[in-house]
Amino acid sequence: MASKHIDLLDFSELPSPVYFRYADFNTHEYASAHRHPWGTLEYSANGVLHMEIGSSRFMSPPQYAVWVPPQIEHSFYSNQPINYRAVCLAPALCQELPQQACTLAISDILKAILKDFAARDVKIPEQDPDKRLAQVLVDQLQQAPVHQCYLPYASSPGLLAILEALQAEPGNNQPLAHWAGQVHVSERTLARQFVRELGMSFGEWRQRLRFLAAIEALERSQTVQEIAFDLGYSSSSAFIAMFQRQAGCTPEHYRRHRVF
């Protein structure tokens, strides 16, 4: 299936200090590298958001959003259908937000406002109640917990090779010792490298990878048990427990309701 280019906003400045954008993107749609004078919160209400910002890759599930500050080059690609939401903020409103691209945890209040505005197709808050909700949303963003990246990538060649091998096969159950042997270091050295470069353990990184892979698999017709086995779990119950810890709901609930 050929990739399809996504049209970008064609104005040089925002028509209002807070501007909302909504779209349903199909598989293999993309926005090539671009930048603009406003900041953007990029969010997928359903599906996994894939972005490249500068030299960094970002993949975020629906509990998180990617913050792109003004004038930072970024691109976007959909591996699967996603419910896309964007909140564009005038430069003055970006001063209290991170100056580097990052992942922000999305609160229930923020999700609810985005869902409500999307349902009513509110692009520019014009009514007083909507203006107040937009202000609450900005306040929530300014207080949102910052994560450098939900699934960070490494810069060192050895660790990057391990991450790419795992991403190609999320169900690979080889232990840390195996991967240490692949790059000719001790298991302890590799464990320290994961924490130093990625801010998390080998086990945590692999679990996050599997969670993202599970979200994408749930869009297909596979059963939960098939997904569990494909992702390296010995039982569907272990997979369901992992998914529930990450998403706050079971895989079947996620599949039925989709939009968070």
JOLINDA-V974065 format. One record per residue. NEAR is the number of other ideal C-beta (glycine too) atoms within 10 Angstrom. D_LAST is the distance of its C-alpha to the last C-alpha in Angstrom with 2 decimals. Layout:
BEGIN
{{NEAR D_LAST} {NEAR D_LAST}}
END
This chain:
BEGIN
{{6 28.04} {4 28.91} {11 26.58} {12 25.91} {9 26.08} {16 23.50} {7 25.29} {12 24.96} {15 25.37} {5 29.11} {10 30.07} {7 31.78} {9 30.24} {18 27.27} {10 28.08} {14 26.56} {17 25.82} {21 22.04} {20 20.98} {22 17.61} {15 17.14} {16 14.77} {14 15.44} {13 14.62} {21 16.56} {11 18.23} {16 19.54} {13 22.26} {19 21.68} {14 22.72} {17 23.83} {10 27.05} {11 27.90} {11 28.12} {11 28.18} {19 28.19} {12 29.41} {23 26.09} {24 23.27} {22 19.81} {23 16.37} {23 14.84} {24 11.09} {24 9.14} {21 5.65} {21 6.75} {25 9.94} {22 12.23} {27 13.89} {20 17.67} {19 19.99} {15 23.59} {22 24.67} {12 28.39} {8 29.30} {16 26.03} {15 23.21} {26 19.57} {22 16.80} {23 13.38} {24 10.21} {23 6.69} {16 7.88} {23 10.82} {29 12.43} {24 16.02} {27 18.58} {27 21.60} {20 24.56} {17 27.04} {11 29.44} {16 27.75} {14 27.93} {21 24.79} {14 23.79} {25 20.76} {17 20.43} {24 17.99} {16 18.78} {19 16.51} {16 14.76} {26 11.89} {20 10.09} {22 11.96} {25 11.99} {18 15.07} {25 16.65} {23 20.39} {24 22.60} {16 26.39} {15 28.39} {9 29.45} {19 25.92} {21 25.43} {10 28.31} {11 26.37} {19 23.73} {17 24.53} {12 27.28} {13 26.16} {22 23.13} {22 20.66} {25 17.15} {23 15.58} {13 13.22} {24 10.53} {16 11.01} {10 9.12} {13 11.62} {23 11.03} {19 7.30} {13 8.73} {20 11.66} {26 10.21} {15 8.35} {12 11.75} {20 13.89} {19 12.47} {10 13.00} {9 16.46} {8 17.13} {18 18.32} {16 19.77} {14 22.41} {20 22.03} {9 25.36} {9 25.28} {8 25.91} {8 22.78} {18 20.64} {14 22.90} {11 22.32} {20 18.51} {22 19.01} {14 21.34} {14 18.94} {23 16.42} {20 19.40} {13 20.44} {17 17.11} {23 17.35} {14 20.95} {11 20.17} {21 17.25} {10 18.39} {12 19.73} {15 19.59} {14 22.05} {21 19.90} {21 17.31} {22 19.73} {20 23.04} {18 26.05} {18 29.69} {9 32.62} {12 35.39} {8 36.33} {15 36.59} {20 33.17} {13 31.57} {14 33.28} {23 31.79} {21 28.21} {11 28.75} {13 30.29} {18 27.36} {17 24.87} {8 27.12} {13 27.06} {18 24.10} {14 25.75} {15 28.92} {11 29.94} {14 32.91} {10 33.33} {17 33.74} {11 37.51} {12 37.37} {22 35.60} {20 38.02} {13 40.82} {13 39.43} {15 39.74} {8 42.87} {16 41.80} {11 41.67} {15 38.59} {10 38.74} {11 39.02} {20 35.97} {17 33.92} {12 35.01} {19 34.20} {23 30.55} {13 30.22} {11 32.34} {16 30.75} {20 27.10} {13 26.76} {15 25.77} {13 27.52} {20 27.91} {12 26.00} {13 22.97} {21 22.94} {21 23.28} {16 20.49} {19 18.04} {18 19.49} {24 19.01} {22 15.35} {23 14.87} {19 17.28} {26 15.51} {24 12.24} {18 14.76} {21 16.85} {21 14.28} {17 14.47} {9 18.12} {7 20.10} {13 20.93} {11 20.82} {19 19.13} {14 22.72} {13 23.59} {23 20.71} {25 21.79} {16 25.37} {17 24.68} {24 23.01} {17 26.03} {21 25.11} {10 28.03} {11 26.02} {16 22.68} {12 22.45} {13 22.67} {23 19.91} {19 17.59} {13 18.55} {18 17.76} {26 14.29} {14 13.55} {10 15.08} {17 12.98} {18 9.43} {12 10.25} {14 10.10} {14 12.56} {22 12.62} {13 13.35} {13 10.46} {21 8.11} {14 10.65} {10 10.87} {10 7.49} {15 6.29} {16 3.82} {20 0.00}}
END
